[in-house]
Amino acid sequence: MVYLTRIERFNAAHKLWVEQWSEAKNQEVFGKCANKNWHGHNYKLHITVKGRPDPLTGFVMDAKNLSLLIREYITDKVDHSNLNLDVDFIPKDLQPTTENMVILFWKQLEPHLENCELHCIKLEETETIYAEYYGEN
């Protein structure tokens, strides 16, 4: 089995906030992420697929085609957006955390892959925080 990773980048804003909580509680739990006026990140998205290299091309998947799929189904929708308000595949009642985003990205991309499988989605929110998802429920 060979693993191929494509990295894409996007910028987006979000706010983490629970309406049922007080402002103080939101600040306590979410810190700067509870900023009333939103805040942004320069995200780094790693998509890893796995499979056997094609005997003719040597590719598990053409990396250019993988990039096109990532852009069509994920980054074109989230880049320079407000993750709480603007993205059609993010439920309005779901916190747009890095953890939730990797699951949503998996659901967006996985049905469109051919001749290989999605292995992992890794989303870096900052240099020190990232989440990985391997398709488990």
Phi and psi in degrees as a GROMACS rama.xvg file:
@    title "Ramachandran Plot"
@    xaxis  label "Phi"
@    yaxis  label "Psi"
@TYPE xy
-115.648  140.98  VAL-2
-112.679  127.999  TYR-3
-119.718  129.332  LEU-4
-117.819  132.885  THR-5
-113.388  135.925  ARG-6
-111.765  130.588  ILE-7
-128.216  159.858  GLU-8
-126.47  150.088  ARG-9
-153.951  160.793  PHE-10
-119.262  137.083  ASN-11
-156.942  157.755  ALA-12
-108.873  155.138  ALA-13
-160.645  172.54  HIS-14
-142.743  135.071  LYS-15
-102.145  123.498  LEU-16
-161.222  134.938  TRP-17
-111.029  115.337  VAL-18
-58.502  -33.0657  GLU-19
-74.2796  -11.7095  GLN-20
-95.8572  158.155  TRP-21
-73.0904  165.881  SER-22
-60.3232  -40.436  GLU-23
-62.0176  -42.4464  ALA-24
-66.4183  -42.2612  LYS-25
-61.0529  -42.2009  ASN-26
-64.5578  -40.4701  GLN-27
-62.4176  -44.2328  GLU-28
-81.0178  -45.345  VAL-29
-103.031  -12.2938  PHE-30
57.5211  -133.813  GLY-31
-61.3054  -22.8411  LYS-32
-70.5121  -11.0987  CYS-33
-95.935  15.1843  ALA-34
-54.7878  125.046  ASN-35
-58.3959  -30.0074  LYS-36
-97.6652  19.2764  ASN-37
72.5935  174.104  TRP-38
-158.197  161.481  HIS-39
-124.336  164.721  GLY-40
-136.596  152.772  HIS-41
-100.7  96.1432  ASN-42
-81.9032  149.389  TYR-43
-123.826  119.538  LYS-44
-110.011  123.534  LEU-45
-109.181  122.885  HIS-46
-114.983  121.451  ILE-47
-115.227  125.765  THR-48
-111.699  160.459  VAL-49
-136.446  151.393  LYS-50
170.966  -171.089  GLY-51
-99.0113  135.868  ARG-52
-60.3283  137.79  PRO-53
-61.505  134.146  ASP-54
-62.5839  -28.5148  PRO-55
-86.6801  -48.9481  LEU-56
-89.8893  -25.5197  THR-57
81.0918  2.36664  GLY-58
-91.5379  139.887  PHE-59
-71.0912  -43.1672  VAL-60
-157.533  144.363  MET-61
-63.4808  118.754  ASP-62
-61.2343  -31.405  ALA-63
-65.6416  -42.4496  LYS-64
-66.7109  -37.434  ASN-65
-61.2306  -42.9274  LEU-66
-60.5284  -43.061  SER-67
-61.6191  -41.3  LEU-68
-65.5182  -43.1254  LEU-69
-60.4368  -44.1408  ILE-70
-64.5964  -46.0707  ARG-71
-63.6082  -44.2845  GLU-72
-97.7308  -12.8733  TYR-73
-130.439  -72.1079  ILE-74
-67.0747  -34.8727  THR-75
-63.4161  -25.3091  ASP-76
-85.8651  -31.1632  LYS-77
-101.628  -21.4493  VAL-78
-64.4694  130.993  ASP-79
54.5646  40.5098  HIS-80
-118.205  170.756  SER-81
-99.7585  111.167  ASN-82
-62.4295  -25.6263  LEU-83
-75.7886  -26.912  ASN-84
-120.978  -30.2925  LEU-85
-101.703  -15.6845  ASP-86
-101.8  121.601  VAL-87
-64.6472  -26.1663  ASP-88
-95.3589  4.83435  PHE-89
-102.971  112.007  ILE-90
-59.1123  140.03  PRO-91
-64.7815  -22.8079  LYS-92
-96.2847  10.7887  ASP-93
-107.57  129.679  LEU-94
-64.5069  126.565  GLN-95
-81.5126  60.3385  PRO-96
-80.4628  163.615  THR-97
-58.3477  -39.1269  THR-98
-62.2318  -45.7379  GLU-99
-70.3583  -34.8881  ASN-100
-64.118  -39.802  MET-101
-63.9931  -35.0869  VAL-102
-67.8843  -44.6202  ILE-103
-64.3235  -40.3071  LEU-104
-63.101  -40.356  PHE-105
-57.0859  -48.9168  TRP-106
-62.4167  -32.1198  LYS-107
-71.6393  -41.3003  GLN-108
-92.1427  -39.7474  LEU-109
-52.5591  -42.6884  GLU-110
-66.0352  -13.1727  PRO-111
-101.723  2.50518  HIS-112
-88.9916  140.391  LEU-113
-128.02  142.481  GLU-114
65.0871  13.8472  ASN-115
-158.758  171.896  CYS-116
-120.708  149.459  GLU-117
-73.861  127.596  LEU-118
-102.334  -47.2071  HIS-119
-155.402  144.326  CYS-120
-120.959  126.025  ILE-121
-120.192  129.329  LYS-122
-123.141  118.353  LEU-123
-94.9345  120.416  GLU-124
-88.1206  -39.9576  GLU-125
-139.424  -179.818  THR-126
-66.2796  -18.8197  GLU-127
-115.938  -0.55797  THR-128
-133.439  126.065  ILE-129
-150.694  161.931  TYR-130
-127.916  148.334  ALA-131
-125.174  146.451  GLU-132
-137.39  134.796  TYR-133
-115.769  17.0495  TYR-134
86.8079  6.42314  GLY-135
-74.1722  153.998  GLU-136
